[in-house]
């Protein structure tokens, strides 16, 4: 039986820019950094990894990574205060979560949510 997701790894064309983005959101850097080819951030009990890819490597919409936060409205306000532009303000979903979406600098879709 599957117990949990250990990590998700996202590709980036600009590691320094991606590291600054995830750092600004509050992810804890545990390996790598702006000059690394591979970087890991703590995401609760799992990890969000970044892997550098050359400019000729392209990708299209792949899905969405969803992260739980303790207060989605406060987290949204902090994201906006840092100059990022989420898709829309937080809203309640019929499946029992309050959430909002935000794209990272490489176009990866992230969702931040909390159970309601």
N, C-alpha and C positions, 0 to 999 in steps of 0.2 A: 504494500500500500504506500502511496506517495504521502509523505509527511509535510513537506514544505518546499518552497523554492529557495534554493541556496543563494542564487545570484542571477541577475540579468546582465548581459554584456551588450553595450551599444557602441556602434562605430562612430568615429569622429574624424573630420578632416583637419581639425585644429584643437589639439589636446589642451593647450593653454586656455583657450576660450571656453572649452567645455568644462575644464576643472574650475575655472572662476565662476561659471554659471552654477554648477552643483554646490560649490562651496557657499555661494551667496544664498542658496536655498536652505542651507543648514545641514547638508550631508557631511558626515565626518570622514575626512581623508584618512585612509589606513595604509595605503601603498601607492607608490608612484608619485605623480604630480604633473605640473605643467610641462616639464621636459621629457616625461616618460612616454614609452610606447604603449604601456598598459597601466591603468590606474584603477584602484578600488576605493569605493566609499562604503561606509556602513549604512545600511538601511534597515533599522530595527535589528532583527536577528539574522538578516541576510545581507546581501551586498549588491550594489550597483557598480558595474565595471564599465570602463571605457577602453576601447582599443583603437589606436591610431590606424588610419587607412589613407592610402595615397589619394590625391585629388581625382585620379581617373576612376577610382572605385565609386560607383553610384548606387544608391538604393532608393526605393520608393516606400510608400506607406506600408508598414509592417504590422501595425497593431498599436497597442497602448500598454504602458506599464502603470500600475495603480499602486499608490503609496498611501497608507493610513497616517493621518496626523491627529493630534489630540483636539485641535480646534480649527476646523477647516476655514471658518470665517476670519479668524485672526491670521492664519497662515496666508490666506488670499490677500488680506490687507498688507502683510509684510512683503509679499511678492510684488504687488502693485507699487508699493513705496520704493522698491528697489529699481523701478522702471520697466519691469517686465509686463507684457500684455497678454493675460490669459484670454482664452476664447470667449468666456462669459463669466459673470459672477457665480458664486456657489448657488446650487439649487438642490432641492430634495428630489430624489429619484424614487420611483415606485418600488424598487427592490430594497429600499431601506438604508440608503446612503445619502449623505449630502456631499457634493463634489464639485470640482471645477477642473478644466483641462488647460494645459500649458505646453507649448512646444519648446523643446530645447534648441540651442543654436544650430544643430544639425537636422532639425525637423522631426526628431523623435517625439511622439506624443506621450505626455505624462498626465496622469490624473491624480489629484490629491483629494482624499475623501475621509469621512468618518461615519461610523454607523449612527443612525438616528433612532 
